[in-house]
Amino acid sequence: MTLCEIKAIDRYHNMINLEGLLNTTINQFQIHFKLLKRESGGWHPFLYDMKVDVCKFFKNPRSLFIPNLIYSFLKSFTNVNHTCPYLAGSVLRLWNWTPDETGVIRVFPVDHGQYGVHTKWYANKLPMIQINGSVLFFK
C-alpha cells in the first residue's frame, strides 16, 4: 500500500498526504536532502546538502539544528517520530500537511523566488524512495 497525494486547497495552497507500508523492518534509516534555488540556467545548490541518520536524530533531535527545525514543521502531521527499528507491517505517513510559508520565511529569511527540496530516503543502506518538490515565494 502506497499513497502519494496532493490536494489543492485554493489557488496558492496544497495539502500533501504520503503513506507507505513497510515490507521489511528498518534498522538503519537515512535521508539525504538538498535545498536548491531556481536561477537563470536551472537549479543551483542553496544553503544545505546533508545526510541525516534518522535513528540517531530521534535519540537526540536537538543535536541537529537544521533537521530539527525542518521536523518541527512536520511533527504534528506524521507518525515518523521514534528511533529505529521501524517494524515490517508498520505504516509510515505524513497526513494532511500544508506547507507553512509564513513559518518558513520567519526562520529562513530568503528572497522571493522558486526553491526546491530534493530528498532520497535509504532503508538499511538501500535506496527506498525519492521525493522532490518545489515552492514559489512571491510578493
N, C-alpha and C positions, 0 to 999 in steps of 0.2 A: 504494500500500500504506500503510495507516494502522492503528495498533493503539492502543487505549486500554483498559487492563485493570486492574481492582482485584481482588486475590485476598485472601480472608480467611485470615489465619494462625491466629488464635484470636479469642476474643470481643472483644479490645481492640486488636488489631494487624492491619494490612493491608499487602499488598505491591503496589506500583504498577509497571506496565510501560507505557511510552509509546514509540511508534516511528512515524516518518514518513519517506517517500521524497520527496526534493526534486525537483520538476518543473523548477525553474529554478535557476540559480546565484544565490546570495545574496551581495551585496557590502555591503549595509547591513543590520544585524540589531539590533533594539532590543526590549527587554522593559520593559513598564510594569507595576509591581506595587504593590499596596496591601495593607496589613495592616489588618484590621478586628476589632472585638470585638462580640459579640452582647450587647446590654443590653436593658432594657425599651424597647420602641419599635422594635426591629430592630437592624440592623448599623450601627455607628458607626466612623469612622476611628480607627485606633490606631497610633501611632508613625510608620509610614512610608508614603509615597506617592511613589514615584520612578520615573524612567525611566533605564534603563541601556543605553548603547550597547555591545553585546556585543563588537563588533570592537575597540573601544578598551579595554574591560575586559580582554580576553585579552592585549593588548600589555603591560599593567601591572596585574595583578589587585590588588596591594596598595594601589593608589591609591584604591580604592573599598572602604572598610571593610565596610559592611553587605552589599553584593553579594558580596564575597569570603567573608564569614562564612557567608552562605547557600549559596554554591557549595561551601564546604568540606563541607557535609552531603551534597552530590550528586556530588561529584567522582569518586569511585571507582565510580559506577554509570552514568556517562554517557560518550558519545563526543563530546559538545559540549565541546571542550577546546582549541580553537585560534582564532586570529584569522581574519578573512574573507580570501578567499572560501570559502563552503561550496558545493561544486560540484554542479550538477544530476546526479541519479542517486545522490547520497550518501544514506545512511540515517542520520537523527539518532535517538538513542534514550536513554531513561532506563530501565534494566533492573534488575529485582529490588530496587527501592528500598523500604525500610521507614522511615517517619519515626522519627527518634531522639528521642523525647520527653525523655529524661533529658539528652541533649546540648543540646537547645534550651533547656530550663529552666535549665541551667547557665550559658548565655551570655545568655539573655533571661529574667531572673527576673521572671516575670509571675504575676499572681493566677490562681487556678483559674477556669475558665470556658470559653466557646466562642469560638474565634478563627478568622478566615477569611483566606485569601490569594486575591486576585483578580489574575490576570495577563492581559495582552494582549500578543501577540507580533507584531512587524512585520518583514516581509522586504522590503527595497528600498522602504521607506516605505509599504508596503501592509499592512493587517491580514492576518495569516496564520492565527492560532489564538487561542482564548481558553481558559484553563484556570483554573478556580476550585475551591477546596476549603476544607474546614474541619476543625478538630481540637478535641476536647473534652478539656481538662485537668481532672481531678477528683482528689479525695483518696482 
